[in-house]
Amino acid sequence: MVLSNTKITEIFYLVDEFCLEFEQTVKKHILGQSPKRKPRMSCSEVITIMILFHSGGFKNMKHFYLYYVQKHQSDLFPKTVSYNRFVELMQAATLPMSLFMKTCCLGEGTGISFIDSTPIRVCKNKRIKRNKVFEGLAQVGKSTMGYFFGFKLHIVINDKGELLNFVITPGNTDDREPLKNKSFIKALKGKIYADKGYISSQLTQVLFLDGLHLITSIRNNMKNVLMELKDKILLRKRSVIETVNDELKNICQIEHSRHRSFENFITNLIAGLIAYSFFPKKPAIKYQPLETNQLAVF
């Protein structure tokens, strides 16, 4: 999906407005004198190019920058720098990019939420012992597809497919850990639907005290529980969040094994999440409660 110039301009406007406010806020807390020389490319231009890369299904960042941005988008980005310099500016834009994602790109809670985690592999399994870039950071974890070395991306979406929150943890972190964090669930409300990996009676009670109802499917060796029909239906629709994970990996390219630093890994992942938030069509479910005045006779 290649974005039109109008859409690119719209994204740049939103990012630039945020970056200007971010720079004014940071200036008040800088100790000493700020550097007089400014980079040739602004932070908003760098972030926009990163979003453009993750929106179009491109595979190679260097090829995209040299042969697409500099040749075909020179009218939108006239002050491009060398690719090595762009990588440096990309790392410097990690903080404002992360804040932009958290403040401007997350959706609003609708009372229906889906939570899931997906592995983010940083290398192939046979190269785990030789990997030095993520030594001490990434961990060996296990998913339904087997063992992996890397991190876990935990996301929460609403019924419209919009991201409500996300967190990145080492690969060996339990899926239920983010739900124990107050800052992770503060924007959530209503009911949260999850898979069997989130089963925990203690966690369910704690979340219920915070106004959240955690609903999961049951294992084969567990006793059956009473559940409302609408909850059973929405549990079957939980695959919508797996579709979101699939788009993040295969369209937004948040996972690959070519990272040369942890900073590049974070920048790549955050840019992919931002790009997904600008998708015109997201995986969603049609849910509309029907209220009637009919009396049920038992």
Residue, then its C-alpha position, 0 to 999 in steps of 0.5 A: m500500500v503506497l500512500s498518496n502525497t496528500k496522505i503523506t502531507e497529512i501525516f507530516y502535518l500531525v507529526d510536525e505539530f507534535c514535534l514543535e510542541f515537544e521541542q518547546t517543552v524540552k527546551k525548558h528542561i535543558l541544562g546548559q546551551s542547546p546546540k546552535r547547529k540544527p540537522r538538515m532534516s527535521c525530526s518530523e521529516v525523519i519520522t514521516i519517512m519511517i512511517l512511510f516505509h512501514s506503510g508500504g510493505f517495503k522490505n529494505m530500508k536502505h533501498f527504500y530511502l536511496y531509490y524511492v525517497q530520494k528519487h521519487q519523493s524529492d519534491l516532498f523531502p528536498k533536504t535529504v541527507s546520506y543514508n548513514r546520517f539518516v540512521e543517526l537521525m532516526q535513532a535520535a527521533t526514537l523518544p519523540m516518536s514513542l511519545f507521538m505514538k502514546t499520545c496521538c495514535l492510540g484509540e479510545g476504549t469502547g468497553i470491548s477489548f482484546i489482548d494478546s502477545t506475539p513474539i518478536r524474533v531478533c534472529k533465527n534459532k541457530r544463531i542465538k548463541r552468536n547474537k551479540v546485539f541483544e545480549g542481556l536484553a532479549q530472552v529465549g521464550k516459547s510460543t505456540m510456534g515453538y521456541f524463539f529468541g527476542f521479545k514479546l509485543h503485548i497489545v490491546i485493541n478495541d472492537k474497531g481494531e484500534l490500538l489501545n495500549f502496548v508494551i514490549t517485554p523480554g521473550n520469557t515474560d508471562d503474558r499476564e504480567p502487563l495486566k498487573n501494571k496499573s499504567f497499562i490498564k488505566a485506559l481500559k474499561g468494560k470487558i477484556y477477552a483473551d486466550k487460555g494463556y491469561i487464565s488466572s483467578q487471582l488476576t481476574q479478581v484484581l482486575f474486577l476491583d479495577g472495573l475490568h472483567l477478564i474473560t478467557s476460554i477454558r482449558n480441556n481439564m477445567k470445569n465448565v463455567l456459566m457465561e453470557l451468550k454475547d461473551k461466548i460470541l465475542l470470544r470466538k471473534r478474538s481472532v481479530i487481534e491475531t489478524v492485527n498481529d499478522e498485519l503488524k508483522n507482514i505489512c508494517q514489518i515490525e519483525h526482522s533479523r537485520h537489526r544492528s542496535f537495540e535503538n534501531f529495533i525500538t525505532n523500527l517497532i514504534a514506527g510500525l505501530i504508528a503506521y498501523s494506526f494510520f491504516p484507513k481499514k483495520p481488522a474489526i468486528k461488527y458489534q451492535p447490542l439490540e435492546t428490545n422490550q420483549l419479555a422472556v418466559f422461562 
